[in-house]
Amino acid sequence: MKIAIVRDEQSFGERVYQNINKEFETEIIEISSPSGIFIDEIEIEKEKINQIISFDLVITYIKQPDMTLELINQIHDKVSWIIVGIWRGEGFKNQLLKYKNVFVPDNMCELEGNFNDPIINKFLEKFGKPEIKINCQGERIVEIEVLRGSPCGATEFIAKDMIGKEIKNKEGLAKHAGLRVQHYPCKRHKLRLFSDEDSHKQVASKLHQEAVEKALNDKK
């Protein structure tokens, strides 16, 4: 499976690329969005479109909303799935969701589901809502396997942090793991203009806390 990360600013998508590229063939594609408030026409180079549609799954980190919409208009029927990593406004989100193969998540670590499509199912087996397996010796964690992790790498971050921790207080340990996610340099709030930084970090924190709680309570 081949994944393209399409962006119009170099500061976006780098960590996601580094993490996903460990599992799937991934490439960053740079496009140029017009600047300014009033834009008469959106153009995307034909060479760029041809390059993008050679991939199975596309993740967009395009800050310019008109460019995002134009890109999806041109490629939605030529690729398996599209995940929109940057968007703003419920109205714009609803415009994007009219395409049946487009994800518009509030947080990338919320992605989950089982679809009649092997491409998106294969991706969601590895990336999305966190799921881990914890191995212990006695009352101490010796190994954590990330079954499915956040595309940004936050799940691997807390997994490494928990190695060697005692599990006598499972609830406290799960809360600690959730708090550690907030220390991870998550950029989600920067990808949603007018969004609440704390609320998005709290969602990521809660999802990871729940994943740790589930793993700690799994007798296997």
C-alpha positions as semicolon CSV with decimal commas, in nm:
position;residue;x (nm);y (nm);z (nm)
1;M;0,000;0,000;0,000
2;K;0,125;0,348;-0,092
3;I;0,033;0,659;0,107
4;A;0,078;1,021;0,002
5;I;0,094;1,308;0,249
6;V;0,003;1,626;0,062
7;R;0,085;1,960;0,222
8;D;0,125;2,327;0,136
9;E;0,349;2,415;0,433
10;Q;0,664;2,230;0,531
11;S;0,584;2,251;0,902
12;F;0,289;2,009;0,867
13;G;0,284;1,631;0,838
14;E;0,651;1,559;0,904
15;R;0,605;1,352;1,219
16;V;0,308;1,165;1,071
17;Y;0,523;1,084;0,767
18;Q;0,807;0,952;0,983
19;N;0,571;0,732;1,183
20;I;0,356;0,593;0,902
21;N;0,658;0,532;0,680
22;K;0,772;0,266;0,928
23;E;0,474;0,052;0,824
24;F;0,379;0,160;0,472
25;E;0,550;0,314;0,171
26;T;0,487;0,684;0,225
27;E;0,584;1,001;0,040
28;I;0,537;1,373;0,104
29;I;0,409;1,577;-0,190
30;E;0,442;1,953;-0,177
31;I;0,189;2,177;-0,349
32;S;0,165;2,556;-0,363
33;S;-0,152;2,721;-0,238
34;P;-0,243;3,078;-0,337
35;S;-0,212;3,344;-0,068
36;G;-0,448;3,625;0,011
37;I;-0,812;3,651;0,117
38;F;-0,977;3,687;-0,224
39;I;-0,890;3,405;-0,464
40;D;-1,043;3,399;-0,809
41;E;-0,927;3,059;-0,924
42;I;-0,759;2,753;-0,776
43;E;-0,519;2,562;-0,996
44;I;-0,326;2,245;-0,924
45;E;-0,054;2,135;-1,160
46;K;-0,157;1,835;-1,368
47;E;0,175;1,668;-1,290
48;K;0,096;1,692;-0,918
49;I;-0,251;1,542;-0,967
50;N;-0,107;1,254;-1,170
51;Q;0,151;1,196;-0,899
52;I;-0,105;1,199;-0,618
53;I;-0,350;0,960;-0,783
54;S;-0,075;0,699;-0,815
55;F;-0,115;0,642;-0,439
56;D;-0,376;0,429;-0,266
57;L;-0,448;0,655;0,030
58;V;-0,399;1,032;0,062
59;I;-0,362;1,233;0,383
60;T;-0,395;1,608;0,333
61;Y;-0,225;1,875;0,543
62;I;-0,331;2,168;0,326
63;K;-0,399;2,486;0,520
64;Q;-0,578;2,665;0,233
65;P;-0,940;2,533;0,241
66;D;-1,020;2,611;-0,123
67;M;-0,714;2,413;-0,227
68;T;-0,823;2,121;-0,008
69;L;-1,167;2,117;-0,168
70;E;-1,028;2,147;-0,520
71;L;-0,781;1,864;-0,462
72;I;-1,050;1,633;-0,326
73;N;-1,281;1,721;-0,615
74;Q;-1,012;1,608;-0,857
75;I;-0,888;1,291;-0,687
76;H;-1,173;1,145;-0,477
77;D;-1,278;0,899;-0,748
78;K;-0,921;0,802;-0,833
79;V;-0,785;0,698;-0,493
80;S;-0,917;0,458;-0,232
81;W;-0,950;0,696;0,065
82;I;-0,863;1,051;0,171
83;I;-0,799;1,164;0,529
84;V;-0,821;1,541;0,583
85;G;-0,569;1,638;0,850
86;I;-0,645;2,012;0,846
87;W;-0,989;2,170;0,830
88;R;-1,189;2,445;0,994
89;G;-1,560;2,496;1,040
90;E;-1,845;2,245;1,049
91;G;-1,980;2,377;0,719
92;F;-1,653;2,298;0,544
93;K;-1,643;1,958;0,713
94;N;-1,991;1,879;0,581
95;Q;-1,881;1,976;0,230
96;L;-1,598;1,726;0,250
97;L;-1,811;1,448;0,397
98;K;-2,036;1,439;0,091
99;Y;-1,763;1,221;-0,056
100;K;-1,806;0,870;0,079
101;N;-1,434;0,794;0,088
102;V;-1,324;1,099;0,290
103;F;-1,242;1,106;0,663
104;V;-1,254;1,445;0,839
105;P;-1,148;1,361;1,197
106;D;-1,130;1,606;1,487
107;N;-0,828;1,408;1,606
108;M;-0,623;1,161;1,404
109;C;-0,613;0,931;1,708
110;E;-0,994;0,891;1,684
111;L;-0,983;0,707;1,351
112;E;-1,146;0,364;1,359
113;G;-1,392;0,148;1,171
114;N;-1,429;-0,155;0,948
115;F;-1,510;-0,084;0,586
116;N;-1,566;-0,278;0,268
117;D;-1,228;-0,166;0,141
118;P;-0,898;-0,347;0,208
119;I;-0,691;-0,026;0,176
120;I;-0,851;0,174;0,456
121;N;-0,893;-0,138;0,671
122;K;-0,523;-0,212;0,639
123;F;-0,436;0,142;0,742
124;L;-0,676;0,140;1,038
125;E;-0,529;-0,186;1,164
126;K;-0,206;0,004;1,237
127;F;-0,309;0,368;1,287
128;G;-0,596;0,545;1,460
129;K;-0,763;0,492;1,797
130;P;-0,486;0,359;2,026
131;E;-0,477;-0,005;2,129
132;I;-0,189;-0,164;2,318
133;K;-0,087;-0,492;2,481
134;I;0,105;-0,488;2,810
135;N;0,331;-0,769;2,928
136;C;0,438;-0,783;3,292
137;Q;0,677;-0,974;3,512
138;G;0,530;-0,975;3,857
139;E;0,404;-0,624;3,927
140;R;0,624;-0,446;3,674
141;I;0,575;-0,367;3,304
142;V;0,849;-0,520;3,091
143;E;0,707;-0,483;2,740
144;I;0,434;-0,291;2,559
145;E;0,320;-0,380;2,208
146;V;0,144;-0,104;2,016
147;L;-0,128;-0,284;1,822
148;R;-0,267;0,039;1,680
149;G;-0,123;0,382;1,744
150;S;-0,189;0,746;1,679
151;P;-0,039;0,849;1,340
152;C;0,164;1,121;1,515
153;G;0,353;0,870;1,732
154;A;0,202;0,964;2,070
155;T;0,113;0,601;2,150
156;E;0,473;0,487;2,104
157;F;0,580;0,781;2,319
158;I;0,375;0,672;2,620
159;A;0,457;0,303;2,562
160;K;0,829;0,371;2,602
161;D;0,759;0,590;2,905
162;M;0,568;0,312;3,084
163;I;0,836;0,042;3,060
164;G;0,951;-0,048;3,412
165;K;0,649;0,107;3,586
166;E;0,476;-0,085;3,866
167;I;0,110;-0,179;3,810
168;K;-0,013;-0,188;4,170
169;N;-0,227;0,121;4,107
170;K;-0,372;0,052;3,762
171;E;-0,607;0,350;3,762
172;G;-0,331;0,587;3,863
173;L;-0,094;0,446;3,603
174;A;-0,354;0,487;3,327
175;K;-0,414;0,848;3,430
176;H;-0,039;0,912;3,429
177;A;-0,015;0,772;3,075
178;G;-0,296;1,001;2,963
179;L;-0,122;1,302;3,114
180;R;0,204;1,209;2,941
181;V;0,026;1,238;2,605
182;Q;-0,031;1,604;2,686
183;H;0,346;1,643;2,722
184;Y;0,396;1,499;2,375
185;P;0,430;1,789;2,129
186;C;0,093;1,733;1,963
187;K;0,016;1,986;1,688
188;R;-0,351;1,904;1,652
189;H;-0,468;2,242;1,782
190;K;-0,245;2,417;1,529
191;L;-0,414;2,228;1,246
192;R;-0,756;2,361;1,338
193;L;-0,782;2,738;1,335
194;F;-1,019;2,863;1,607
195;S;-0,993;2,527;1,785
196;D;-0,937;2,477;2,155
197;E;-0,587;2,344;2,221
198;D;-0,675;2,202;2,561
199;S;-0,988;2,020;2,443
200;H;-0,806;1,838;2,163
201;K;-0,518;1,738;2,388
202;Q;-0,769;1,618;2,646
203;V;-0,938;1,396;2,387
204;A;-0,604;1,241;2,293
205;S;-0,522;1,203;2,663
206;K;-0,853;1,029;2,736
207;L;-0,821;0,790;2,442
208;H;-0,474;0,682;2,554
209;Q;-0,581;0,653;2,916
210;E;-0,866;0,423;2,811
211;A;-0,628;0,214;2,598
212;V;-0,393;0,167;2,895
213;E;-0,680;0,082;3,130
214;K;-0,809;-0,181;2,888
215;A;-0,463;-0,334;2,846
216;L;-0,395;-0,342;3,220
217;N;-0,726;-0,518;3,286
218;D;-0,671;-0,778;3,016
219;K;-0,579;-1,097;3,203
220;K;-0,408;-1,238;2,895
